[in-house]
Amino acid sequence: MAGGQFPYPAPAPARQGRTWPWVLLALGIAALVALLGLGLFAVCSTAARQLAAGSCLPGDFPRYESASTTAWHVYTGTGGSTCTMSFQSTDSASQVTEFYQTRLNQGDWRVQSVSQADGTITFERVSNRRAHGRIQVYGRGTQSSFEVEYDS
């Protein structure tokens, strides 16, 4: 070939693609992963605090001092969470019932009803009416067991 001409056309310059949509996508994914991580951390740290405290009930919930925890379970769903704790005490059912009738009518707690027939006390949190629960007290001679269920 004469005059420095090539038999093939010169290659086209590389196409400059738009990189900003990919950068935005990457930033969006990173933000989503960060938010999910923070949410998981919040759930795990709350569960860890409850496990360390040996309770899933709020910190200001009245504690029956002479009772020992026999079981507890937490369910968390889209509508909120439910804490269920079971206790045993060497005190009578009437002593436990009297304690909770008194203590759940103080501070941020209010007794809604008491059923002597089945030993149930229903209560609510004054500052958040969606947070409520029940205590079921069972007598066993001079001892008792009771279950607290708290929905928040």
C-alpha positions as CSV (number, residue, x, y, z in Angstrom):
1,M,0.0,0.0,0.0
2,A,1.3,3.3,-1.0
3,G,1.3,6.5,0.9
4,G,0.9,4.9,4.4
5,Q,-2.7,3.9,3.9
6,F,-4.0,0.9,5.7
7,P,-6.4,-1.5,4.1
8,Y,-8.6,-1.4,7.2
9,P,-10.4,1.6,8.7
10,A,-9.0,3.0,11.9
11,P,-10.6,1.6,15.0
12,A,-13.3,3.7,16.5
13,P,-12.4,5.4,19.8
14,A,-13.7,3.6,22.9
15,R,-17.3,4.6,23.7
16,Q,-17.5,6.8,26.8
17,G,-20.4,5.2,28.8
18,R,-22.3,7.0,31.5
19,T,-20.9,6.0,34.9
20,W,-23.1,8.1,37.1
21,P,-26.1,5.6,37.1
22,W,-23.7,2.9,38.3
23,V,-22.3,5.1,41.0
24,L,-25.8,6.0,42.2
25,L,-26.8,2.4,42.2
26,A,-23.7,1.5,44.2
27,L,-24.4,4.3,46.7
28,G,-28.0,3.2,47.1
29,I,-27.0,-0.4,47.8
30,A,-24.4,0.7,50.3
31,A,-27.0,2.9,52.1
32,L,-29.5,0.0,52.2
33,V,-26.9,-2.4,53.6
34,A,-26.0,0.2,56.2
35,L,-29.6,0.7,57.2
36,L,-30.2,-3.0,57.5
37,G,-27.0,-3.4,59.6
38,L,-28.2,-0.6,61.9
39,G,-31.6,-2.2,62.3
40,L,-30.1,-5.6,63.0
41,F,-27.7,-4.0,65.5
42,A,-30.6,-2.3,67.3
43,V,-32.6,-5.6,67.6
44,C,-29.5,-7.6,68.7
45,S,-28.4,-5.0,71.3
46,T,-31.9,-4.8,72.7
47,A,-32.1,-8.6,72.9
48,A,-28.6,-8.7,74.5
49,R,-29.6,-6.1,77.2
50,Q,-32.7,-8.1,78.0
51,L,-30.8,-11.4,78.1
52,A,-28.2,-9.8,80.4
53,A,-31.0,-8.4,82.6
54,G,-32.7,-11.7,82.7
55,S,-36.0,-10.0,81.7
56,C,-37.9,-8.9,78.6
57,L,-40.1,-6.6,80.6
58,P,-39.5,-2.8,80.6
59,G,-37.0,-1.5,83.2
60,D,-39.7,0.3,85.2
61,F,-42.1,-2.7,85.4
62,P,-42.6,-3.7,89.0
63,R,-40.6,-6.7,90.0
64,Y,-41.8,-9.1,92.6
65,E,-38.5,-9.5,94.6
66,S,-39.1,-13.0,96.1
67,A,-40.0,-14.5,92.7
68,S,-37.6,-16.5,90.6
69,T,-37.9,-16.6,86.8
70,T,-38.8,-20.0,85.4
71,A,-39.1,-19.1,81.7
72,W,-39.3,-16.2,79.3
73,H,-40.0,-15.7,75.7
74,V,-40.0,-12.7,73.3
75,Y,-42.0,-12.6,70.0
76,T,-41.3,-9.7,67.7
77,G,-43.5,-9.1,64.7
78,T,-44.6,-6.3,62.4
79,G,-47.3,-5.3,64.8
80,G,-45.0,-5.0,67.8
81,S,-43.6,-7.4,70.3
82,T,-44.8,-9.7,73.1
83,C,-42.8,-10.6,76.2
84,T,-44.0,-13.5,78.3
85,M,-42.3,-14.3,81.6
86,S,-43.2,-17.0,84.1
87,F,-42.2,-16.9,87.8
88,Q,-42.5,-18.9,91.0
89,S,-42.6,-17.5,94.5
90,T,-42.8,-18.9,98.0
91,D,-45.4,-16.2,98.8
92,S,-49.1,-16.9,98.4
93,A,-51.2,-16.0,95.3
94,S,-53.0,-13.3,97.4
95,Q,-49.7,-11.6,98.3
96,V,-48.6,-11.5,94.7
97,T,-52.0,-10.3,93.5
98,E,-52.0,-7.5,96.1
99,F,-48.5,-6.5,95.2
100,Y,-49.3,-6.1,91.5
101,Q,-52.7,-4.4,92.1
102,T,-50.9,-1.8,94.2
103,R,-47.7,-1.4,92.1
104,L,-49.4,-1.4,88.7
105,N,-51.5,1.6,89.8
106,Q,-48.4,3.8,90.3
107,G,-46.1,5.7,88.0
108,D,-46.6,5.0,84.3
109,W,-48.8,1.9,85.0
110,R,-52.6,1.5,85.5
111,V,-54.6,-1.5,86.4
112,Q,-57.5,-2.0,84.0
113,S,-59.3,-4.9,85.6
114,V,-58.9,-7.6,88.2
115,S,-60.6,-11.0,88.1
116,Q,-60.6,-12.8,91.4
117,A,-62.2,-15.8,89.7
118,D,-59.2,-16.7,87.5
119,G,-56.5,-14.5,89.2
120,T,-56.0,-12.2,86.2
121,I,-54.9,-8.6,86.4
122,T,-54.9,-6.6,83.1
123,F,-52.9,-3.4,82.9
124,E,-51.6,-0.7,80.6
125,R,-48.9,1.8,80.3
126,V,-50.3,5.3,80.9
127,S,-47.9,7.0,78.4
128,N,-48.6,4.4,75.6
129,R,-52.1,2.8,75.6
130,R,-50.9,0.3,73.0
131,A,-48.5,-1.1,75.6
132,H,-50.6,-3.4,77.8
133,G,-50.6,-6.8,79.3
134,R,-51.9,-9.2,81.8
135,I,-50.7,-11.1,84.9
136,Q,-52.2,-14.5,85.7
137,V,-51.5,-15.7,89.3
138,Y,-51.9,-19.3,90.3
139,G,-52.0,-20.4,93.9
140,R,-50.3,-23.6,95.1
141,G,-51.0,-23.8,98.8
142,T,-48.7,-21.3,100.5
143,Q,-46.7,-20.8,97.2
144,S,-47.6,-19.3,93.9
145,S,-46.6,-19.1,90.3
146,F,-47.5,-16.3,87.9
147,E,-47.2,-15.3,84.3
148,V,-46.7,-11.8,82.9
149,E,-47.6,-11.1,79.3
150,Y,-46.7,-7.7,78.0
151,D,-47.5,-6.4,74.5
152,S,-45.8,-3.3,73.1
